[in-house]
Amino acid sequence: MLIREPRLADEAAVRKLLGRVEFTGPDDAEEIACLAARNHRLDPACGVRGAWVAEARRGDVVAVVAAAPPLGWVGSIKYMSPEHRSWVVNQVVDIEALSVAPEAGGRRLGHRLIERASAYYRGLGYRLMMGTFTTSSPFLTAYYRQAGFTVLEPGESIVIYDPLGMALHRPSAPHVVQGWKALHPDVAVVDTYLPDGTPIKLITEVLVPQDGEPEAVLNDDGTLTLKKDGASHTFEAETADKMRQMFQTPVTQQEVAAIAEEAARYGIEPVVAARLRKASGYSLRELVGTYSH
Ligand SMILES: CC(C)(COP(=O)(O)OP(=O)(O)OC[C@H]1O[C@@H](n2cnc3c(N)ncnc32)[C@H](O)[C@@H]1OP(=O)(O)O)[C@@H](O)C(=O)NCCC(=O)NCCS
């Protein structure tokens, strides 16, 4: 069995395979088949699409997997800046569809396709793969677990720790089951609580600074050195302390939403604005006024 990227001539076969998938979102077989067969590339700011097919010895395409960054979900989170969205969709990818023809079934071909997709995205620096299915196919729980996924309860949200906004929740409908798979060894789960006391499992080390980010070193005397491309800048201890305090101040989505409009006026990222406000105790106006002197 040959696993390769799709070609234009595969479109009809891919469409037929995808016709067997019960989609959980607005995606549909026609559109995904069309994008997959054309190896459609997204703007890099939107992350990377990928698709692979399995070709049997006779040349028939008998299985397909299609993966894409979760653009719809990330786009629905109102407080995110375009840069923040771009950061997420370059580290988190979704399995949009997986299908194996009945005549090729029984050999876990789907697992091989998921493995191919995982290796590709891992190589690109992606850290988390997500997948969804409906409760009408309960066997998929065991199937995805065997493929290395942590499968949640029906209706349970995926919650990813976001250093810029505390947590990103991907909700799911009651009949939808979500699962996730780490593509990086550092990805871990932390048991914690929402501000209202609800326990949640937070997936951490998914959203991390990319190669282009400066390296931050906290020195013994409390000063903070940021280094990038051979250049470095050291902040005095008091400033470093304030920065640390700000970044350690958790903010809720409500706090971010409440400040979003004002933050936009000053050109400040809403999450950062909410943290600044909370950590300092000052209003944005007072803070901006202070900094502009
Ligand atoms: C899910 C799917 C890709 C698995 O194909 P595969 O990799 O070839 O897997 P296998 O055929 O080797 O089967 C895996 C297991 O699932 C079971 N299974 C497969 N289809 C099943 C069905 N319709 N009902 C119940 N169990 C089923 C198999 O019996 C096997 O069980 P086992 O662990 O006891 O041996 C394939 O069944 C399919 O294309 N289904 C329709 C589309 C779909 O649901 N896609 C997944 C969501 S995007």
The ligand as an ORCA input file, in Angstrom:
! r2SCAN-3c Opt
* xyz 0 1
  C     -12.832      4.534     10.988
  C     -12.182      3.885      9.796
  C     -11.329      4.902      9.074
  C     -11.282      2.747     10.311
  O     -10.700      2.071      9.215
  P      -9.394      1.141      9.392
  O      -8.237      1.970      9.760
  O      -9.265      0.343      8.166
  O      -9.744      0.260     10.669
  P     -10.119     -1.278     10.748
  O     -11.050     -1.655      9.659
  O      -8.829     -2.009     10.817
  O     -11.007     -1.349     12.073
  C     -10.702     -0.837     13.320
  C     -11.696     -1.353     14.360
  O     -12.936     -0.651     14.218
  C     -14.018     -1.571     14.025
  N     -15.005     -1.001     13.096
  C     -14.768     -0.486     11.872
  N     -15.924     -0.047     11.360
  C     -16.888     -0.267     12.283
  C     -18.285     -0.022     12.331
  N     -18.931      0.570     11.335
  N     -18.942     -0.377     13.458
  C     -18.320     -0.959     14.498
  N     -16.991     -1.220     14.506
  C     -16.296     -0.883     13.401
  C     -13.351     -2.777     13.422
  O     -14.144     -3.915     13.632
  C     -12.055     -2.835     14.184
  O     -12.307     -3.349     15.483
  P     -11.301     -4.272     16.320
  O     -10.432     -3.298     17.080
  O     -12.168     -5.036     17.231
  O     -10.536     -5.095     15.343
  C     -13.228      3.280      8.825
  O     -14.072      2.437      9.567
  C     -14.097      4.333      8.125
  O     -13.695      4.887      7.105
  N     -15.294      4.640      8.679
  C     -16.223      5.613      8.070
  C     -15.738      7.046      8.212
  C     -15.406      7.421      9.657
  O     -16.154      7.124     10.572
  N     -14.253      8.117      9.868
  C     -13.782      8.494     11.179
  C     -14.247      9.830     11.643
  S     -13.562     11.199     10.727
*
